[in-house]
Amino acid sequence: MSSPSTLEKVKKLRELTGVGFKDCKNAIDENSGDIEKSIEFLRKKGIAKANKRMERVASDGLISIHEKENKFSILEVNSETDFVAKNEEFINFVEEVSALTLAKSGKLEDILITNMKNKKSVRDNLVDLISKIGEKITIRRSDFVDSGKFVNFSYIHSAVKKNMGKIGVLLSLETTKGKSEIMDFGKQLAMHVAATSPLSIDKDGLSKKILEKEKEIITEELKNSGKDPKITEKIALGKLNKFISENTLLNQEWIMEPKKKVKDILKEISGKEKIEIKKFIRFKVGEGV
């Protein structure tokens, strides 16, 4: 005879997949009660309706930041629609998981198996929420910056609640100044990252793959221009340098004063002291989904 917990899992699996009781019961038994593995099991079996909700695209949702004593975590939880992203139960779920993200140093595998206030794991609560709301919901990614020797800042854009919105940024600076002295600059720089979406801090941080791809696009664009190859080579180099400037944080135009670059502002603010950008993390809801 099946235990109440097994029957509950079978019920959840049926709601998520649309598959019959017998097949769901078999999937749960074969996968030691793991819902996600059971969904995969049913898909491999070729059962047509399996994973019907989980195959939808979840490209909306929320970014949440949690902080304590100069430690910061960032989390992205996706839903299919903005309507669900504004749902109180969804927001409460994201908020509680965000706190666990900080506690688990942003390690997604650890977050999923951690118990929430109701004594059920994050993974099980996620399945419950999907069943109740009827949309695909995924905990997509998380990250973390430690206190260490750096001074950390955060910024949330389009906030629906404190530290929760559509774009989130974490920023780490190494400095000989006190945090209070650079508080305004740190917040502005995090805001700048949210607005301009740099790919790296400087040229050294750009992958060769990205640069090669951009060079390929530029070369192809200029191929049929009819201009002298020596001229097109110079134009290509100029375009590539422009791409690097626009996509590396230090070389970007400062949003507060576009005539200056971020590196110029950094020099002005630091004076005889030291301020160095060590790391930034930028999450935008649904980016790349």
Buried (B, 14 or more C-beta within 10 A) or exposed (E): EEEEEBBBBBEBBBBBBBBEEEBBBBBBBEBEBBBBBBBBBBBEEEBEEBBBBBEEEBBBBBBBBBBEEBBBBBBBBBBBBBEBBEBEEBBEBBBBBBBBBBBBBBBBEBBBEBEBEEEEBBBBBBBBBBBEBEBBBBBBBBBBBEEEEBBBBBBBBEBBEEBBBBBBBBBBBBBEBEEEBBEEBBBBBBBBBBEBBBBBBBBEEBEEEBBEEBBEEBBEEBEEEEEEEEEBEEBBEEBBEEBBBBBBBBBBBBBEEEEBBBBBBBEEBBEEEEBEBBBBBBBBBBEEE
